[in-house]
Amino acid sequence: MHLPDTYLPDLNAVPICLQQHVLDQWPRLDACLQDLTLSAEQLAGLVKVVVGSDFVVEQLQRKPEMLADLIASNALDVESPADHYAIKLSALLTNIENQQQLERQLRLFRQIEMVRIIWRDLNRSANTRQTIRELSALADACVEISLTKLYDWLCLRFGTPYSIVDEYGNSQQQHLVVLGMGKLGAGELNLSSDIDLMFCYPENGVTQGQKKSIDNQDFFIRLGKQLIRVLDAPTVDGFVFRVDMRLRPFGSISPLACSFIAMENYYQQHGREWERYAMIKARIVAGVCPAALQLMRDLKPFVFRKYIDYSAFESLREMKALINSEVRRKGLKNNVKLGSGGIREIEFIAQAFQLIRGGRDQRLQQKALLDILPLLPEAVAVPQKFVDQLTAAYLFLRDTEHAIQAISDRQTQELPKGALELQRIAFSLGFSDSDTFIQTLDQHRQNVSSYFAETLATPENDEDPSGIDNDWLLLWELKLSVEEASELCAEKGFDQPDSARKLIVDMAESKVAKLLQPVSVDRLKTVIPLLMSEICATANSTQTLARVLKLITAILRRSAYLVLLAENPSALKQLVKLCSASSWFADTLTKQPVLLDELITPQTLYAPPDKQQLDSELNQQMLRIPEEDEEQLMDSLRYFKHAHVLRVAASEIAGVLPLMKVSDYLTWLAESILSSVLNMAWRALVEKYGVPCDAEGEEQGRDFIVLAYGKMGGIELSYASDLDLVFLHGADSNAYTKGKKSISNAVFYTRLGQRVIHILNTFTPSGQLYEIDMRLRPAGNSGMLVSTLSAWESYQLKEAWTWEHQALVRARVVGGNPKLATKFEKIRKQLLGQSRELPALLGSVQEMREKMRSHLGSPEVQQSLQFNLKQDRGGIVDIEFLVQYFCLAYAASHPKIITYTDNIRILDALESAAILNEEDAQALREAYKAYRAMGHRQVMQEQSNTLDAETLTEHRTQVSRIWEQVMEGGKLRPLHNYCAR
């Protein structure tokens, strides 16, 4: 029977070379179209499908009612929700009774759903993301629901698997857990994809409930085989999904299913680098349970290392070489997956960066490629232009792959050789001719290939390694005599050749070097010559060598750091440069080698962010970590601090940041961290106790502030500064929190303060955030940890010593409630602005200063030989006491002098108020800056604040002169005589 002309296709939109193909295939749809009324749009859609898919035509011919059903249910026009396939398949399989029925129903279900998906894909009713998501959801449903049926039937035969009875007499029912790997795990299946699976189960044991009992492994192997047959075996109805089990531990030679313990042990002891790539996309597709979720967490450290792991590039080069060999051997040049510039190269690029940084940046632990690519500019500094090109290429290549597979439902990514077939694919992708399609395809593949080659390129170095490598390796391998080795060191430029030779030989002969694995030895041999050539060029080459070799010794057991240096010559150059300039820098990297990653990009290394950028960066970093994972939150905070301190130090060493900016950045960093820590502590306390309320039971929010005194309050933090903090709250101490476990507000805020100190003070493997000093709170260490603002004010008015008011000069709010902060600032100004008896004030300040000199300064017998930068006469503390004295003496009549808390701006204000004359104000400013700059230099060289007596003598003389005129001359005449002179 032939259809009337009204049912014949409109071929105007079809290239002439394809029109005959449509006309030849159209009669196969006679039965399908017999009683069906199609709109012009539906008819045009059917034409596209006839051009693009012999598989769909065959299905519609075999089941003429299929198209009518799809149109009637509106299935061709709308995207299916995530649970569509599971719900539909569950209903379809409700009454089946055996495996044969299951196999048939699964295949029929797959056929109609594939027709729907291909139709929508070829007609662009679904975009690429929708198509791969739906294909993956279809596979998930088929695996999970089939497994449930098969498990129940197998339990009827052999009993239900249980774990071994524990010491309490308990035994748990066991289920098979199915991991989806590759494209299934990532939710990226293609139209005719196989599915990579792994089978595992929680615990060993035996089945119970039937006469014939078997062990759990036997049970689950049988179950796995049944599942594979149900999905994979070809029958008269076709297949569901081809199943590939080769990614399981030990591959095809191993049992089909293993216990969780066996799987963990495998990856810990035998896991290979390529398996890390495979496990990136591993996902539980059936058998989700708490134990299975824990298994995935336990396997994460194998995939994502806590440190930056550039060894991923080495394994990627090896895998790509194997693929290239296969491409050449099998002639796969036109394979859009495996060929040059194909899908696999895009996947490799993304996965390499995931493995390198995924341990530190959890965003990179996502499975889907299209979720990873947009992260690369920010996370790993891949230029946005390349990410845009890779994304466009990936989508185009996946569409091409689908067009190839849609024709015959075959698992192939090879472009057809025939002109007609190529034209069909071009038409399916929206091209009017195959030449334009090939040109577009080639451009995408060229973009991918170029960036892939750039990503995998062996690092280039300025040095020609032809001679230098052999020379240094001969020394490293102890193949030179003592005289030859010393001559080599002298020839290459070491300032102390014999000492340099000894340092190198001692390390080469060290126990840690001799026990290295072969792969680590190879990596070390790559890095040593590169390091030596850079070190020789420094002015203090032997000293630099000692510092760098100490660092290299520390990282030998984690040789991925050696790969980082080998892969990033710029990082190696920065390492040598900065270690040469600063022993502190070398020691910091030795203790925290994870910070080597910060050296890779000089643009960011020497450009620390401002306060707003710091806040934003830290906030984004913390949002990526689950709130309940306190350990990781604390580690993240510590890395953030260490990394940014390193960047500030690098900028200071390089002369990019002046002293005052260094202190600004270090203070901003502490403020950002304090804000984040306060948020962490608040969330934890509120979750446990609820929000503090007033006397009427109304929630009051966070009525709490953190005061900073000392260096932080004065915006003068250095690299090793501790934080002088005081905590205050403004809540009703006798009211209670609103939570399941209610406590008084006073107890709540005390625990909040304790929590903040715990997070800041605690030592973890990543170190400590800050040492916290709380002694400036009312009554010092014997006082309450957290006071109310009113109690603090009362203490300051009635009980505080003069030195406590001196400290208040540099106090400011660095975190917490803005309204409470405003109240504090008003009280601070009132306290500092009190009228004071100048002789009594003078005496108190002098007395405290003399106590500090005698306890903390240089011993009197050594004062002619040394100078303590902070505590000796004419030093930093003298300037600070002078500033504090002037503020307490004159704030009542000159309130502007206590506007700021940093000494430089206070000195400016004192000059503006004519309390200090221009000459003395400038002398104090210059001395203070010089002292602090010297202090920073001492820290950078890990030296104390005790200097040679001849150091900074001019500044010391000026400061001592002003001190004597103000503080000691003040005993004989009123202070205003000095000010007016």
Buried (B, 14 or more C-beta within 10 A) or exposed (E): EEBEEEBBBEBEEBBEBBBEBBBEBBEBBBBBBEEBEBEEEBBBBBBBBBBBBBBBBBBBBEBBEBBBEBBEEEBBBEBBEEEBBBEBBBEBBEEBEEBEEBBBBBBBBBBBBBBBBBBBBBBBBBBBBBBBBBBBBBBBBBBBBBBBBBBEBBBEEBBBBBBEEEEEEEBBEBBBBBBBBBBBBBBBBBBBBBBBBBBBBBBBBBBBEEEEBBEBBBBBBBBBBBBBEBBBEEEEBBBBBBBBBEBBBEEEEEBBBBBBEBBBBBBEEEBEBBBBBBBBBBBBBBBBBEBBEEBBEBBBEBBBBBBBBBBBBBBBBEBBEEBBEEBEEEEBEBBBBBBBBBBBBBBBBBBBBBBBBBBBBBBBBBBBBBBBBBBBBEBBEBEEEBBBBBBBBBBBBBBBBBBBBBBBBEEBBBBBEEEEBBBBBBBBBEBEBBEEBBEBBEBBBBBBBEBBEEBBEEBEBEBEEEEBBEBBBBBBEEEBEEEBBBBBBBEBBBBBBBBBBBBBBEBBEEEEBEEBEEEBBEBBBBBBBBBBBBBBBBEBBBBBBBBBBBBBBBBBEBBBBBBBBBBBBEBBBBBBBBBBBBBBBBBBBBEBBBBBBBBBBBEBBBBBBEBEEBBEBBEEBBEEBEEEEBEBBBBBBBBBBBBBBBBBBBBBBBEBBEBBBBBBBBBBBBBBBBBBBBBBBBEBBBEBBBBBBBEEEEEBEBBBBBBBBBBBBBBBBBBEBBBBBBBBBBBBBEBBBBBEEEBBBBBBBBBBBBBBBBBBBEEEEBBEBBEBBBBBBBEEEEBBBBBBBEBBBBBBEEEBEBBBBBBBBBBBBBBBBEEBBEBBBEBBEBBBBEEBEBEEBBBBBBEBBEEBBEEEBBEEEBBEEBBBBBBBBBBBBBBBBBBBBBBBBBBEEBBEBBEBBBBBBBBBBBBEBEBBBEEBBBBBBBBBBBBBBBBBBBBBEBEEBBBEBEBBEEBBEBBBEBBEBBBEBBEEEEBEEBBEE
